[in-house]
Amino acid sequence: MSGAFRHHRVDRNTVALTTPIAELRLVAPEKLREVGEFDPAKERLLDYSRRCFQALDPETLRKVQALKQSKLLLPITYRFKH
């Protein structure tokens, strides 16, 4: 993956920190509707990603992990500083 990120000139940390948005959209789109849409005039993308991460309940996280194990999602991990 590192080679692909370099090739496309995409920062790996940006991809990792925005992964919760994609995971929520793919695994539980109804929860993404609850989180609401991203408004760049009101918040940073990192803050929106953190809200999406917080919306991932244990059941949704299990689905995400299952998709990662079956290689249907990239095995990207992320951590948020508090």
N, C-alpha and C positions, 0 to 999 in steps of 0.2 A: 504494500500500500504506500509506503514511503516513496518509492520510485514513481508511482502514479501521481502522488501529490506534487512531487518536484516537476514531473513532466508537464502537468497542467497548471503549475505555478499557483497552487492552492496551499494555504497554510494549514498544516495538520491540526493545530490547536483550534483553529476556527471550525474546522469540520467536526472535531470531537465535541466542542462546546455547543454546537448547534444540532448535534445528533438527537437529543430528546425531542426536538420539534418533528423531525422526520419519523422517529419511532412512534410518537403519539399519533401522527397523521396516518401511518400505515396500520398500526395495531388497534387503535381505539379512536377513530375519527370523531365519535360522539363526544369524547372527553376534550378533544381539541376545540370543538364548538363551545364547550363550557368555559375553556380558558379564554376564548375570544381571539380576535384577529390581532396581528402585530400592527401597531401604529408607531412608526418611527418618530413622529412628532411628540409622542408621549413617553416613550421608553427606549432603552437600548436593546439591541438584539439579544445580548447576553441576559438581560433581565427577563425578556420574553422566554428565552430558552429555559431559564431557571423555573419560571412558572409552569412550563410544560413538564419539566422534570418532576416538580412537586405534584403534578396531576397523575403521574404514573403510580397507580396503586399496586399492591402486591400481585394481584391477578394479572394485570397488564404487564408488569415486569416479568412474570413467568412466561407469558406469551412472547415477549421480546427475546428473552434468553433462549427459548425453544427455537425461534426463528434464526437466531445467531448460531446455535448449535447445528441446525440443519443447513447452514450456509445460505439462507435466504436473505439474511441481513449481514452487513459487514460487522466484524467483531470489534467495533470501536468502543472504547471505554472513555468515561469522562468523570471529572470531579469538579465540583463547584467550591470555590473558597467562600467562606461565610463572612 
